[in-house]
């Protein structure tokens, strides 16, 4: 597991330094989400109705524990179903948006 995380971090560094050109990641589909756990499906549905939300807002809306929301968001990001970016108002927070075809 750690090896995979380190490899992902190194890849991001190489992309940012220009050593590797980043290809556009394909957007996920609802078919991809069907294979995910129920918590990820619920988070995807909530994001479908609310365009952009923080992790805390998603936890409050779904009534799921924050750890479960974090796991669901990670799984959705792996399938390219969710885009995340830093919040301009608070750089400690990330904003999540559903990005399905």
C-alpha positions as CSV (number, residue, x, y, z in Angstrom):
1,X,0.0,0.0,0.0
2,X,2.7,2.5,0.9
3,X,4.6,1.6,-2.2
4,X,1.6,2.5,-4.3
5,X,1.2,5.9,-2.5
6,X,4.9,6.7,-2.9
7,X,4.7,5.9,-6.6
8,X,1.6,8.1,-7.0
9,X,3.4,11.0,-5.2
10,X,6.5,10.6,-7.3
11,X,4.4,10.6,-10.4
12,X,2.7,13.8,-9.4
13,X,6.2,15.4,-8.8
14,X,7.4,14.3,-12.2
15,X,4.3,15.7,-13.8
16,X,4.6,19.0,-12.0
17,X,8.3,19.3,-12.9
18,X,7.5,18.6,-16.5
19,X,9.4,15.3,-16.8
20,X,6.2,13.6,-17.8
21,X,3.3,15.1,-19.8
22,X,0.0,14.4,-18.1
23,X,-2.7,12.9,-20.3
24,X,-6.3,14.0,-19.7
25,X,-8.0,11.6,-17.4
26,X,-11.2,10.2,-18.7
27,X,-14.3,11.0,-16.7
28,X,-16.0,8.2,-14.9
29,X,-19.5,6.8,-15.7
30,X,-22.4,5.6,-13.6
31,X,-21.4,2.1,-14.7
32,X,-18.1,2.6,-12.8
33,X,-19.9,3.7,-9.7
34,X,-22.2,0.6,-9.6
35,X,-19.2,-1.5,-8.6
36,X,-18.4,0.8,-5.6
37,X,-19.6,0.5,-2.0
38,X,-23.0,2.0,-1.0
39,X,-21.4,4.9,0.8
40,X,-19.6,6.0,-2.5
41,X,-22.9,5.7,-4.4
42,X,-24.6,7.9,-1.8
43,X,-21.9,10.5,-2.0
44,X,-22.1,10.5,-5.8
45,X,-25.9,11.0,-5.6
46,X,-25.5,13.9,-3.1
47,X,-22.9,15.5,-5.4
48,X,-25.2,15.1,-8.3
49,X,-27.8,17.3,-6.7
50,X,-25.3,19.7,-5.1
51,X,-22.7,20.8,-7.6
52,X,-19.7,21.5,-5.3
53,X,-19.3,20.5,-1.6
54,X,-16.6,20.1,1.0
55,X,-16.0,16.8,2.8
56,X,-17.7,18.2,5.9
57,X,-20.8,19.3,3.9
58,X,-21.0,15.9,2.4
59,X,-20.8,14.3,5.8
60,X,-23.6,16.5,7.2
61,X,-25.8,15.9,4.1
62,X,-25.4,12.1,4.1
63,X,-25.2,11.6,7.9
64,X,-22.1,9.4,7.2
65,X,-19.0,9.5,9.5
66,X,-16.3,11.7,8.1
67,X,-14.0,8.7,7.8
68,X,-16.5,6.9,5.6
69,X,-17.0,10.0,3.4
70,X,-13.2,10.2,3.0
71,X,-13.1,6.6,1.9
72,X,-16.0,7.1,-0.5
73,X,-14.4,10.2,-2.0
74,X,-11.1,8.3,-2.5
75,X,-12.9,5.5,-4.3
76,X,-14.8,8.0,-6.5
77,X,-11.5,9.8,-7.3
78,X,-9.9,6.4,-8.3
79,X,-12.7,5.9,-10.9
80,X,-12.4,9.5,-12.1
81,X,-16.0,10.1,-11.1
82,X,-15.1,13.1,-8.8
83,X,-12.9,16.1,-9.3
84,X,-11.3,17.9,-6.3
85,X,-9.7,21.2,-6.0
86,X,-8.5,23.5,-3.1
87,X,-11.0,26.0,-1.7
88,X,-10.0,29.6,-2.4
89,X,-11.6,30.7,0.9
90,X,-9.9,28.1,3.0
91,X,-6.9,26.3,1.5
92,X,-7.2,23.6,4.2
93,X,-10.4,22.4,2.6
94,X,-11.0,20.6,-0.7
95,X,-14.1,21.1,-2.9
96,X,-15.5,18.0,-4.6
97,X,-17.5,18.0,-7.9
98,X,-19.1,15.1,-9.7
99,X,-17.5,14.6,-13.1
100,X,-19.4,11.9,-15.0
101,X,-19.9,11.4,-18.7
